[in-house]
Amino acid sequence: MKIGIAGVGGIGSNVALNLVRSGISSLKIIDFDQVAPGNLNRQFYFRDQVGHLKVRMLAKNLQRIRPDVEIEIVAIRLDAVNCSSLFADCPVVVEGLDRQTDKKMLLESLAGGKQLIVSACGIAGHDLDTIQVRQMGNCFIIGDFVSDCADVPLFAHKVLAVAARMTDIILRHGGYYD
């Protein structure tokens, strides 16, 4: 079963890392962005990858862990026109997009379908005690639902904690646990 990941920054790259280390063997990763120096404190990239496409570098990093993992990379910006078709072959979709408008677009594009959607909302700051999980139909949203990186810095431990909860939901509700 192929798991789709929309955006491979702090959330997407770390969920992908967790999934591969948990035995998932097929991913489709979609992002248009390049690795920047400011990403290195919380994303699964390295200094020598700065300036390269995130999807290419993430695939390379994941294949160093597990050479047989199948990774389809798509270097494109998601929009309302292409979102549904790009994830049509993915029964599970991870939302790891930065902008609220993009998050909303993805959730609206995939709403009402049978795909399991796992999204993040409120990953800034340092407080782990405020992380919650909310379910709305086929969508699980994880985060504190209030923090915004425009107001509060992003810290690796909180981004990783949210990514870990998202991974657990994928494995549990996607039928990967016995």
N, C-alpha and C positions, 0 to 999 in steps of 0.2 A: 504494500500500500504506500503510495507516494504522499508525503506531507508537503504542502505548499507553505512558503514563508514569504510574506510581503514585507520587505524592508529588512535588511540584514545589518542593522546598527547594534545598539546595546542590547535590545531585547532579541531581535531576530538572530544575531550571530551566536548569542549565548544559548538560546533555545535549540538552535541547530547543533551546537556542541553537545548539549545535554542529550539530545535525541540520538546522535551518532554514538555517544558513549553508552547509551541505554540499549543499543542494538538495532535501532531503526536503520534500514538499508536503502531507502529511496527518498530523496528530497527534490523539490523544485524551489530554487531561491531566486527571488526577483527584487532587483534594486537597480537604480541608475547611477548611484553616487560612487565617489571615490573615497578611499581611506584618507583621512586627514589626521594631522598630529593630535588634535584635540579628542580624537576617538579612542586613543590608545589606553586611556585610563579605565575603560569599562567595556570595550568591544574586543572580540576575538581576532585581533590583527596585531601586526608587529611593525616596528619602526621602518624596516626595509620595504614594507608594502605601501607606505604613504605615496599617494598619487596614482595608485592602481585601482581598477574597478573592484569594489567590495565583493561582488559575486564571484569574480575569478579568484581573489585572494582567499575568500572563505572556503571555496571548494578545495583549493590547494591545502589549506590548513586542516580541513576535515579529513581529506584523503591521507594526510600524514598519520592521522590517528587510525583510520580504517581504510586501507587502499581499495577495498571492494565496494565501498559505498557508491551508489548511483546518484549523481547530482546533476540535475538539469539546471543550467544557469540561463537567466534571462535578464539582460541589461537594458531595462526600459523603465520609464516612469509609468506607474499604474494610473489609470483614469477610469471614469465611468463607462467608457466605450470598451476597453480591453480587459477589465478586471475579471468579469465572469468567465470569459472564454479562456483566459490564461490559467485560471484555477479549476476549470471544468473537470480535469482528471485527478483532482486532489480531494479525497474525502475529508481531509482535515486541513484547515488553513490557519496559520499564525499571523496575526496582525502585529507588525513591529514598525509601523510608520511613525514619522515624527510629528507631522502637522495634524491638528484636530480635523481640519477639512478633509484630509486624505483618509483618516481613520473612519470618519462618517461615511465617506464615499464607499470604502470597502465594505463596511457593515451593511449599508443600504444595498449595494450591488449583490451581496451574497445572502441577504436576509430572505427567509422563507424557503430556502433550499434545505437539502438534507445534510450538507456539510457541517461538521463540527468546526466552529470558529472560536479561536482563543485570542483574546485581545488584552491590551494593557491600557490602564488609565490612572495616571498619578504615580510616577516612579521616581520623582525628584526628592531631594532631601535625604535624611539619614535614618528616619524612624521606621523600624520594621514592624512595630506593634500595630500600626495603622493599616497594614496590608489586609485587604479583604478579597473575597471572591463573590461575584454576583452572577447569577445565571438569568438570561433572558432568551427563552426558547432554545435554539441550537447554539447560542453564543454564551461563552463564559468570559467575564471581564475581571482582570486582576489588577490591583493597585490600591492606592489610598483614596482615589477619586477626587482629590483636591489639589495636590502639589503640582506645580508647573515649573518646568526647567527655565522659563523666562524669569521666574521669581526666586528659585532655589536651585543650588547646584545639583548636578547628578553625581551620585557616589556609587562606586562599583558594587559595594555590598548590597545596596537596595535594588539596583538593577538586576544583579544576580539572583537575589531572593525572589523577585517577581518572575524572572525567567524560570527559576526552579519550580515555582508553583504552577506556571503555565505548562511546563513539561509534565508535571504530575497529572494535570487535568487531561492532557493529550494522551498519555499512557493509560490512565484510568478509564476515561470515557471513550477513547478510540479503540478500546478492546485489546490493549497490549498486555494488560496484567492478566494473570491466570485467575 
